[in-house]
Structure formats: C-alpha cells, structure tokens
Amino acid sequence: MKSAIIQRQYRAAALVNKKLFKPEYIGKMSFYLSALDEYIKQPHQQPSIGVILCKEKKNKVAEFSFRDFSKTMGVATYKTSTVLPAAYKGVLPDVETLKKLMD
C-alpha cells in the first residue's frame, strides 16, 4: 500500500492501492482513522470514515477482514478515467495528482 489521501471536508481517509486487496490494509486504515480523529477532526465533526480502493478484491477476504472492526470502513474496486467529472472538481484530487500518489 502506497498512499493515504485524507479529505478533511468529508472527514474521510482513503487508501489507494493498484493491486489486490490485502487484509492488513484494515489495520493501517484503522491507524489512519484514529490519527485523523485525534489530530485533525474538529469537535463538531463526526468520527472519520475510511475507504480502501483497490484494483481487485475477493469478497470473502474483504468480508472476513472487516468482521471484527468497529470503525466505519469499506473496500471497493475502481476504474481509472482521464477526465474528472465537473461535480467532483475541487472536491477530489485531479487525475494527475492521483497518478502521482499511485506511482
């Protein structure tokens, strides 16, 4: 796993990986969420959520990995695009920024 993107506006941390989902990513995400809540979250905000984006995942492996964790996290696959939809400009990183994070 190479990168962590933290989006303060939505209080979400996202880990991006170009390969297959691994169970150990859950522990890393839990660590990042705890740090985000401790040092960045404002008193009026809800606890942070985590999204793990992977190129591939096996549903049972992901299911077993999340079973005993209490923090709000999820895993999803992704597809890349060369164009960021207008609704997401200024909210999400642009394509070039994401490419740099994933290299």
Rosetta blueprint (number, residue, H / E / L):
1 M L
2 K L
3 S E
4 A E
5 I E
6 I E
7 Q E
8 R H
9 Q H
10 Y H
11 R L
12 A E
13 A E
14 A E
15 L E
16 V E
17 N E
18 K E
19 K E
20 L E
21 F L
22 K L
23 P L
24 E H
25 Y H
26 I H
27 G H
28 K H
29 M H
30 S H
31 F H
32 Y H
33 L H
34 S H
35 A H
36 L H
37 D H
38 E H
39 Y H
40 I L
41 K L
42 Q L
43 P L
44 H L
45 Q L
46 Q L
47 P L
48 S L
49 I E
50 G E
51 V E
52 I E
53 L E
54 C E
55 K E
56 E E
57 K L
58 K L
59 N H
60 K H
61 V H
62 A H
63 E H
64 F H
65 S H
66 F H
67 R L
68 D L
69 F L
70 S L
71 K L
72 T L
73 M E
74 G E
75 V E
76 A E
77 T E
78 Y L
79 K L
80 T L
81 S L
82 T L
83 V L
84 L L
85 P L
86 A H
87 A H
88 Y H
89 K E
90 G L
91 V L
92 L E
93 P L
94 D L
95 V H
96 E H
97 T H
98 L H
99 K H
100 K H
101 L H
102 M H
103 D L
